[in-house]
Amino acid sequence: MLQKALKKNIRTIVYTQSRKLTELIALWAGNESGGFADRISAYRAGLLPQERRDIEARLANGELLAVISTSALELGIDIGDLDLCLLVGYPGSVISTWQRGGRVGRCGQDSALILIAGQDALDQYFMRNPQDFVHREPESAVVNPLNSQIMTPHLICAAAELPLDAADSMLDGDIATELLAKLESNGQLFRSADGRTIYANRKMPHRSINLRGAGNPFQIIAAQTDKPIGEIDDHRAFRETHPGAVYLHKGDTFVVQDLDIRRRKISVSQARVDYYTRVRGHKLTEILHVEDQKNIYGTNIYYGNIKVTDQVTEYERRCVRTQTLVDRIMLDLPPQIFETEGLWFQIPALIQHACDDHGVDLMGALHAIEHAAIGIFPLLVMADHNDIGGMSTNYHPQMGAAVIFIYDGIPGGAGLTRAAFADAQRLLDCTLKVVRDCPCESGCPSCVQSPHCGSGNRPMDKNGAVFILARLEAGGEPQDFDQNIRLPRAQLQPQKNPKKAPRDKRVQTSRELNYGVFDLETQRSAADVGGWHRADRMGISCGVIYDAHKKAFEFYLEDQVEHLIAHLHRFDLIIGFNIKRFDYRVLQGYSRFDFTTLNSLDILEEIHNHLGFRLSLAHLAQATLNSKKTADGLQALRWWQQGRVQEIIDYCKMDVKLTRDLFLFGRHKGYLVFSNRNQIKMRIPVNWQTDRFLK
């Protein structure tokens, strides 16, 4: 159809359901279209930004006559005036169907939208029910705003655009509260000194947010040129760009040479091969929490949180022309483990016994139901097949029965299975209908087979799936909810708004912390001794310790350094400001003892680790305590040269007092205060409770 459109100079857009198919159609069309080869291009996520902009410009100005695209060109981009839209497979939702069709005929000219059905269950369902396709209402959008992986970057970006009001109802609830605390603790968000307003650390955090998937993408590098040619997100990397995988890019074929997980880089080499690759593996699921449950026909269906372990173990190489298996190659990849939302239903024992009596392959039947339910899932919820995962087993240890799981394929969940759970009866009805009405004898891609199956669609029993679903539909007495599932009974009850017991943020151990606050002044400056790295040559003019147990200040001069060091050894914790990088180095000139082994809290180090830059003691004291320093280090050096030792002691004592008061403030409040460039006072979270320091 594309070839005929090209010959008639009809400007065409072809939509596919996968990146690989986009590249394959572009490759096939280019090889078969003769003089039109240069006027066809693939367009998909994963191309470099400049490559996408070039394709968009060529399409808009008429230089390109056809583009083959994934959903990447579905909306948001002006690609000019087109005439024909070919949908290679049902897009997955009514909304996407008409959105893609809206790309043609935009100037009022005659245009056409043609759906070429694929072999999967949903496409064939509409081929058998065309009126449903034409008259179906648009789906409701589903989103899970409480998914921590989604909410985290949204909070950061929102705070950058407009500071957040801490009393905003959007920030109510345990999840938002915990995320805010985490983002404050790692320095991505800051709270105002009064605690009422929340600010972002960066002006443009949006630039580091990947819109095409959660997590950080892998970069794909061409080995011949060492230049990036694209990127791929986490959950696709192991399946599409594992070592040995065939990767298609703008019509060229590459073979993956290396998948560097630590550096998040994939090395590929261009090659001409006559095979394609497909991974195989296995999954495990663990039920973490049951949030809701109900009876559907003759079974119990549950909704809650689960943990999925997805392990890719090998890949197949299959001939492009015949699709016959060439060989299988083992892979050594770590499992992908994530928590998500899901629904699951058990097969009652009576039905399992009936399967045995009628010669039904139980595992094959469960596997077929799983595939059919996932295939028909977008009828209920606006979702792509790739957004949904599944797993079936003839015995799940937590349930003590055969179970079929369907879950959100996005870490944290996207709310898809939550919406499907609300209409679970319809899910089972449609699943039975699509399997029973398919004219094939033993199962095909139109009902129970899946091209994404990690076990190669084995075992598979279509007739067994109809047998089980029909008996479920016939009804029966569901088993008691608490009978089989192996979870604490407290977790079995639905918890719409679970309340957590209040936690004391200042947990203390029974033992009192014996701490000292320490500072010293020197006889010589860094310039006098040849640099800060020679602090051991600066010499002590005086040292002051605040002993918390005695509640007293004690000072030491140079001839008393041994007593000063002995005093430091008595404490559980030594607190100072820059003591690790300066004070201890000065003391190193008097002792061979390794002062870094002392249990120390360096407030400057803590501030630097949180903010990424340093603040002076004077700045923190002024912003947090509204107190000022009485002098500075240069003044103390001048006093030493003038023999005014008492003034040095008084100055050093004041610095120790300020350091102590900062520690006590942070220990009590859980934060210090600093002023940013706009002179807005903001909090720096700290954790200086006793249990952190007592070993």
N, C-alpha and C positions, 0 to 999 in steps of 0.2 A: 504493500500500500504506500509506503514511503517512497519507493522508487517511482511509482506512477505519479505521485504528487510532485516529485522533483521535476519530472519530465514535463509536467503541465505548468511549471513555475508557480506552484501553490506553496505559499509560505506555511511551514508545518512545525508544530511542536509535538514531540512524542514523550509521554510521561511513563516512567517505569517505577517499579517498586523496590529496586535495589541498585546500589552503585555498580555492582558487577554487571547486571543486565544492561544498565545504561552504557557502559563501556563496550559490551559485546555487540549491542545493536549498532552503535556508532562504528565499530570495527567492520561488522558485516555490511552495513550500508555503504561505507567508504569503499570497500573492495568491489561492490557490485554496481556502483552508481557511475562509473566512468568519469566523465568530465565534471561531475558534481561533487567529487570527493572533497575538494577544498572548501565547499560551501556547506559542509555538515560538521557539527561539533557536539561533543558530549559536555554536559554541565552537571556538576554534583558537588556536594560538600566534600571537603578533603582536598580540592584544588586550592592552589595558592590564591590569595586575594586578588593579585594583579591579573592572574589568568582568568578569574571569573569576571573582572571588570572588562577585560578585552573581549570576551565572548558576548557579554551584554551589549557592548558598544557595537560590535559587528552585527549582532542580531537586530538592534534598533535601527541601524542605518541601511539595512538591506543587504549587506555583504554576505551574511549567512542566509541560506534559504531554509535550513532545517536545524533544529537543535533537539537532542535527546537528553532528557533531564530527569532527575529524581524530584522529590517535592521541593528541592531548593529553589525552583523557579515558580512555585505555586502562588506566591503573593509577595508584595512589598517591593518589587523591582519592575521598572518600566522597560519592557522589551519590545515596544512598538506594536505594529499592526500585523496580526497573523490571521490565517484563513482556516487552517485545519488542525484539530487536536485529536491525537490518537492516544487513547488510554490503554497501555499494555497491562491489563489486569485491573480489577476494581480497586480504586485508590484506598479503600478501607473505610470511607465514610461518605455520606451524602454531601456534607459540607465541602470536602476536598474534591469530590466529583464536579460539583457546579463551580467551585473556585477555579479549577483547572480549565473547565470548559469556558469560563469567562475570559480566558486569554485570547480567544478568537472572535472575529466579527465586531471588534470594538469601534469600528468606524461605520457600522451599519450595513456593511456588505454581507453577501451570502457567506455562510460559514458552516462548518460541520464538526460535530463531536461524535467520535466513534469509540465504543468500548470493545476491545478484543479480550475476551475472557481468558483467564488463565485456568489451570487445572485444579486450583485449590477449592476448598469447600465453599467459601463465600462467593467466589465468582460463579461457580456452577449453581449455587442456590438462586442467584439472580437470573441466570439463563433459564432456569425452570420457573421462576416467578417474576417475569419482566414488569408486571404492573406494580409489584411491590417496589421495584427499583425506581420507577418513574414517580410514584406518588408518596414515597417514604418521606416523613418529616425529618428535617435536620436534627442531628444528635445534640444532646446537651454536652457542653464542654465539661471535662472533669479535671480537677487539679487538687493536689494535696499541699496546701500552703504550710502544713506542719512538718513536711519532710525536711529534716535538718540540712541535707545537702542542697536543697532548693532555697530554704529560708536564709541560710548563712550568707551567700553572696547578695541576696536581695536586701537584707538588713544593712550590709556594708554600703551598697550602692544608694539605698534610700537615705542613709545618714549623710552621704556625701552630697546629695542633691538638696536636702533640707534637713537640718538637725532634727532628731527624733524627740518627741515628747515622751518621757519615761512613763507618764500616766496614760498614754494612748492605749485604747482597748486592744489594738493589734498586738501589743506586747504583753497582754495578759496570758496566763497559763504557764505550766511548768516548762514546756519545750522552749518557748520564747525566752523565758527567764534564764534557763540553763544556757541557751545559746548566747544571750547577751553577756552573761558572766564569763563564758569561755572567750568570746571576742574581746572583752575588756582585759582579760588576763593575758592574752597574747598580743595586745597592743593594736588590734585592728579597729577597735572602737574606744572612745574616751567618753567618760561621763563628766559633766560639769561639776564644779566643786560642791554645789548645793544638791547634786544628784538628780536634778529635774530634766536635764537635756543631755542627749547622746550625740556625739560627733564622730565622723569618720577620720581615720588617721591620714588617708590619702585623698587628694583632690579628685582623681579620676580612677577609682578602683575598677570601673567598668572595663577598662582596657585589658585586664587580666582575667576576665570572666569568659569562659568558653560557652557560647550559646548553643552549640550542637550536641552537648552531652555533659553529664556530671563528671567532675574530676579533670585532671590535666591530660591533654591529648598526647599521643606519641607522634614524633616527627619522622616522616619517611624520607630517607636520604638515598639518592642515586649513587651507587658505589663508584661508577666511572667518573663522575664529575664532582662528587662530594657535595652536591647542592641539594637542598630540600625540594621535593616534588609534590609533597602533600602532607596530610596528617590524618590520624584516625583516633577515635576515642577508645577509652579503656576496654569496655565490654566487647568491642569488635576486634581489638588488636589480636587477642589470642586465637580467634577463630578465622580471621581473614588475612593476617600477616604473620603467622607463625613461621619458623624456619622451614623452608621448602615450599611455602605457599606460592601459588601463582597470583600475582597482583596486576590488575589492569589499570592503566593510567593514560587517558587521552588517546586510546586506540593502540597504545604500545603495551607489550607484555613484559612483565618483570618477574623474577623469581627472588623470593626473600632469602637473603644470605644470613642475616643475624637479627635477632630481636633482643635488644639491650634494655632489660626492664629497669635497671637502676638509672640509666641515663635517659630512658624513655625515647630511644632512637631505634629506627628500623632501617637496616641497610638492604637495598635491593639492587639487582643487576639485570639489565635488559637482556632478554633471551627469547628465541622463537621455540615454543614448545607445542606439542600436539596433545596435551592433556590439561585438565583442570583439577583443582584440589578441593577436598571436602573433609572437614574434621569429624572426629568421633570422640566420644567421651562418656561420662556418667555424672549423675547428680545425686546429692543427698539433701534432705530437708529435715530441719529440726523445728518443732513447734515451740515458740517462746511464750506466747500469750494468746489466750482466747478472748476476743473482745465481744463477739456476738455469736448466736447460734439459733437454729430453727429447724423444724421438721419440714421436709419437702418430699411428698409422696411417701415412699417406704424407706427413707434414709434420713440421717442427720447431716446438716451442712453447717460448717463453721466458718467464721471469719476472724482473722487475727494477725499477729506478727510471727513471721517464721525466719529462720536462717537458712540460706541456700549455699551449698558448696558445689561449685561447678568445675569439674576437672576435665580439661581437654587432654586426651591420652594418646591419640594417633591421628593420622590423616590418610585419606585415600587419594590416589592418583587415578583418574578415569579418562579414557580416551574421549576427545572432543567429538569425534564423528559418531562413534558407536555407543558412547557412555559406558562401555564395559570397564570393569575394574582392572587396572594395570598392576597395582601393588598397594600395600599398606605400610606405612612407616611410623614407628613409635616416636612420641614426643616427650620431652622431659620439661614440662611447664608447671609452675606452681598453681595450686587451685585458686579460683576466684571465689572469695567468701564475702557475702553481704547479707544484711538484714533487710527485709522488705515486708509488704503486706500481701496477704493471699487468702484464698478461700479453699476449702477442701471438703470432700464428702466421703464417707465410708460406705463400703459395700457390706450389707448385713450378712451374717453368717449363713442364714437360710438360702440366700441367693448364691453364695459361694458354694454351698453343698449342691445346689441345683446345677451349677456349672459342672461340677465333677460328674454328676449323674448323666448329663447330656453331652459329655465329651467336649465341653467348651474350654479353650485355652485361656485360663483366667488372666494371666499376665498379658497375653496378646489382646484380649478384649479390653482390659483396663487401658492399655497403651493406645488402642484405637479410639476409645472414648476421650482420652486426654487430648489427642490430636484434633479430633472433630470439634471438641468444645473450644479449643484455642482458635481453630479456623473460623468458627461461627461467632466468636466473641465480639467482633466489631459490630455485629447486628445490635448489640445491647448498649455498648459503650463506644464513644469515639476514641479509637485506639488503632495503632498499627500492630500487625502481627509481631513485629520485633519488640514491641513494648510488653509482650506477655510471655511468660515462661510456664513450664509445667513439668510435673513429675508424677509417675504412677508406680505403685508397688503392691505386690500381693500380700505384703505384711509390713506394717509400720510399727516399730516397737513402742512408740508412745500411744498409738491408738489400739494396738493389739488386733488389727484388722486390715483388710485391703483398703487402700485409700488412693484417691486421685487429688492432686494438688494443682491449682492454677494460681499464679502469683504475678505481681507487677515485676517486670524485668529491670526496674530502676531501683538502685539502692535507696532505702527509706520508703519506697512506695510512691505512686503517683495518684492514688485514689481510684484506680481502674477497677480492681477487684472489689473494692468497697461498694462501688456503684452496681457491679454485677451481682453481688450478694443480695442486694435489695430486690433484684428481679431473678433470683436463682431458679425459680420454677420455669420461667421462660427459657433460661439457658439450657436446662435439661430437655425441654420440649423441642427447641430448635436443633439441639444436638441429635436427638433421636430422629427428627424429620430428615436432616441432611444425610445421615447414614442410611436410613431405611429407604429413602427415595432415590438414592444413587443407583443407576442401572448396572454398575459393575458387579462382578460375582464375588470377589474376595478382597476388595479394598483397592482404592486408587488415590491419586492426588486430589481428586474431586471430593473425597469424603474423609479418609482416615490417614493417608500418607502425608508426610511433611518433608520438604527438601532440607529443612534445618535440623532434622532429627539426629541427635548425637549417636544413636545406635543403629543407624541405617534402616529405620522403620522395621526393626525386628525385635521381638516377635510382634505379629499383627494379626488380629482376628476380627474382621468386620462383622461377621455373623454373630460372633460372641458379644460384640458391643451392642448389637440390636437386642440380643437375648437379655443382657443385664439391664439395659435402659428400659425395655418393655416391662420387665418385672418390677423395676423401681416405680414406673409410671402406674402400674396396676395397684400399687399401694401396699400396705402392710403395717405392722406395728414397729415403728423405729425403736432402736435400742435406747436405753436411758443415757442421757448426755454424760453422766459422770461414770458410766460403767467401764469404759475402755481407755479413755485418754489418760495418759500418765503425766499429769501435771498436779501441782498442789491445788487442793480444792478451792483455795482462795482465788486462784487464777481462772477458774472455770466460769465464774459469774461475770456477766457483761458489766463493763465499767465504762460508762459513757463519759463521766467526769471524775476520774479517780483522784482522790485527795491524798496527798502525801503528808506524812507526819512532819511537823515543823522541825527544822534542823538548827542547832546552835552553831552559828558560823565561827564561834570562838571556842572551839573544843579545847579543853585543857587537860593535861595529865595530872595525876595526883601529886607529882613532885614539882616543886617550885624551881624555876629556871635560875641558876646562879650565873649571872652575866656581868661582864664589865665593858665599859665604853672607853676606847683608847684613841689618843692622838699624840703626835709629837711635833716639835719644831726643830729645825736644823741650824747648824752654824754657817753652812756654806750653801750657795745656790747651785742649780744645775750648770750654769755657765762657769762657775768657779771650778767644778770638777770634771768638765768635759762632756756633759750631757746627762739626761735623766737616767740612762742605763747604768750610770756609775753612782747611783744614790747611796751605795754602801760607803762612799767616801765623804759624804756630806757632814757627818758628825751630828750628834744630838746636843741641842742646847737645853731642852727639857722635854719630859714626857708626862702626860697627865692621864690618870685612870679614874673612872667613876666606878666604884665597887657597889653593885646593887644590893648585895647582902648587908654591907655595912652602911649603905646609904650615905656614902662619903666620897669626897674627891681626895686623891693622893697624887703628889707630884714627885718626879725623880729627875736629877741632873745627870750629867754624863758619867760622873764617878759612881753613880748608883744604878747603872744599866743592868747589872746582874740581878739586883733586887726587883727591878721593873720586869725583867723577863720571867723571874720566878713568880711574880704576882700574876702575870698573864696565864701561867700554867694552872692556876687555881680555878679558872672559870670553865663552866660548861660551854659558854659562848662568848666570843669577843666581837664587839660591834665597833665599826669605824666607818670613816668616809675616805675611800681610796686607800685603805690600809694594805690591801694585797699588792697593789702596783707601786706603792710608795713607802709607807711606814715600815712594813716588814723588810723591804729592801735596805732601808737605812739601818735597821737592827741587824741585818746580815753582816754589817761591818764589825760587829762586836761579838758575834757568836756563830758557830758552825751549825747550830740547830736549824732545821728546816721549818720555818715558821708557817709555811703553807699547809702543814699537817694540823695546825690548830683549827678547831671548829670556829669559823669566822663568818660574820655577816657583814659584807661590804656594801653599804647602802648605795654608793656610786655605781658599783657593778650591777646591782639589782635594777637601778634606774636605766642604765645603759642597755641591759638585756631586754628590757620592756619597750623602751622608746626607740632604740637604735642610735641614740646620741646621748651625750653626757650633759648633766646640769650641775651647776656649782652648788656648794653647801649654802652659800648666801641666797641663791635663787630659791631653793627649796624651803629654807627657813622663813624667808619673807612670804612666799606664797602659802605655805602650810601653817606656819605658826605666827605669822605677822611679826617676826623678830628679825633683827639685823645683827650682822657680825660687827664686832668692835674694831677689827683691823683686818690685815691680810698678811700673807706670807712674806711679802717684800718688806713690810713694816717690821715684822718680827726679826728679819735678817739685819735691818738697820739697828734695832734695839740691841741685838747681840754684839754688833760692832761697837756700840756705845756702852756696853756693860750693863744694860738695864734689864737684868734677868727677871725681876719681879713682874715687869710689864709683860714679858713673854709668857710667864706662868699664868698670869691673869687672862691673857688672850687665848692661850691654849685651853685653859679651863672653860672659857666661854664656848669654844668650838666643841668641846666634849659635851657640854651641857646641851647645845643645839642638836648635836647628833643623838644624844640620849632622848631628847624630847621628840625628835622625829621618829625614833624607834617606838617610843611609847604611844605616840599619836597613831602610827601605822598599825601597831599591834591592837589598839583599841578600836580604831575605825575601819581597818582593812584597806586603807589607801593613804597616799600622800597627795599633795596638790602642786601643780606647776602651772605657769602661764605660757600659753602658746604665742605664736608670732603676732596674733591679733589681740594679745593681752586678755584672752579669755581663760579663766582659771578652770583647770580640768583635773580629774583624779587619775592617779597612777595606782592600780590595785597592787597590794602586797599581801603576802601570807607570812606573818612573823609570829605565829602561835607557838607555844612551848613544845607541842608534839612534833613540830618540824625539826627542832634542834637537839632534842634529847635522844640519844642513840641507845 
